[in-house]
Amino acid sequence: MSFETEQQMAEFIQTCKEFVKIDHDYAQAQGLSDTSFYILYALARHGSAYSQRTLCSDWSLPPQTVNSALKKMESQGFIELHLRSGSRKNKEICLTPGGRELMKQAVEPFMEAKQNSFSKISPENRGIMLSALHQYLALLKEEMGRSRRQDTEKK
């Protein structure tokens, strides 16, 4: 790997970490765990009840971590969990009135700040950025798959 590529990769990783830190610091300031905050954020974006399985898949969150956060949020009166019709295991996450109030106070200002910031980037640059990120993600998944296959072959 060239020095320039290595430097850019380090800068990219550091920048990604800054995004995560912003989310973490904001969640902490609201008295929420990162996972609880992301659950509320996802519910706000989704606009209605969300299945636990779909939320984990859509937001790349570990199911056990989400399950633990949901239990705590349920005990705090922010959400209710209902079995989806026709399912014995898949639960639907529904906000309670207290959860909707928490979302309004804790999540909506954050979403607005993110949207305002993102909208200040030109549509062309947003498209380029998203295209490059999707390309990198696809290439990284391909490389990681190749690496796992090589590790398996060595055993």
N, C-alpha and C positions, 0 to 999 in steps of 0.2 A: 504494500500500500504506500502511495506517495505521501510525503510529508504534508502536502496541501490537503489531500483527502483525509489524512489522520486528524489534522487541525479542524477541518470542517466537521468531521464526525464528532469530535469532542465538543465543539461549539453547539452542534445540533442536540447532543445528549444533555448538555448543560441547560440549553434553552427549554427542552422538554421538562427537565426537572424543575425549572422555574415555574412553568405552568402548573405542575403538580403542587408545588409549594404555595402558589397563590390560592389554589382550591383548598388545600389543607389549612392554611392560616385563616381563610375566611370561615370554613366549617368550624374550626376551633373557636373562633370569635363568636360564633352563633351557639356554641355549646353542643355541637354535633360532632359525631365521628365522621370521618371521610365517607365511609360507606352509607351511613344514614343520610348524609348530605347528598350523595350521588343518587340515592333512592328517591329523595324528594325532588331533586333536579329532573330525574327521569320521569317521574310522575307529572311534574309540571309541563315538561315537553310533550308527553304523551297525551295529556289532557283528559284522561279517564283511567279507569281501573286497568291495571297492568298485571299480566301473569308473572309470577316469580321466575319461572323458567325463561320467558322471553326477555325480561329485564336483565337477567344474568347474561344471556346471549348477546343482546343488543349493546350492552354497556361493558362487556368483557369483565364482569365481576365474578369472583369465585362463589359458587352456590352456598357453601357452608358459611362464608363470611356474611353474605346477604341474609341467610337464614337467621344467624345470630343477631344481626342488626334489626331485622324485622321483629324478632321476639321482643327486643328491648323497646322498639318503637310502639309495638302493640301494648306492652305493659305501661307505657307512658301515655297511652290513649291517643296516639297520633294516627294510627292506621288500624284497619280491621283486615283479617285474612279470611277469605271465603273460598271453599272449594269451587273450582270452575265447573259449570254444568257438564255432566257426562264424564267427569274425572274423579278419580279417587285420591290423587296425589297432587295434581297441579293446582296451586293456590293463586287466587287473584288478590292483588293488593289494592285496598280502597282507603282513601283518606277519610278520616273523621273530621268533624268541624274543627277540632283542635289542630289536626294535621293540616287542614286547608289554611288556617290562620298562621301556623308556623311556616308553611310554604310561602304565603304572602309576605311575611315579615323577613324570613331568612333567605329564601331562594330567589324570589322575583327580583329584588334589587341586584343580586349577583348576575342573574340572567340578563338583565337590562344593561349592566355595565359591560358584559361580554359582547352583547349584540351591538352596543354603541361603538365599542372598540373595533369590532370586526367590520362594521359598516363603514368605518373611516378608511379602510383599505380599499383600493379601487376594485371594482368587480373583476377586471382583468387579472390583477395580482392575486385576488382571492382564488380565482380559477386555477392560476398557475401553481399557487401554493398547495391547493387541494389535490391537483393532479400529481404533483411531485410527491406528496405524502402518500397517496394511494399507490403510486408506482413503487416507492421505497418499501411500503408495507408488503406488497405482493412479492417483491424481490427478497425481502428479509424472510418471509414465510417459506419461499422456495429454498433459500440457503439453509434455513433451520431444518427443513425436511431432509435436505441432502446430508446435513451434518448428523442428524439422528439415524439415517440409514447407514452411514459410514460407521457410526458407533455400534450399531446392531451387528454389522458385518464383522467387526473386530472381535466380538464376543464369541 
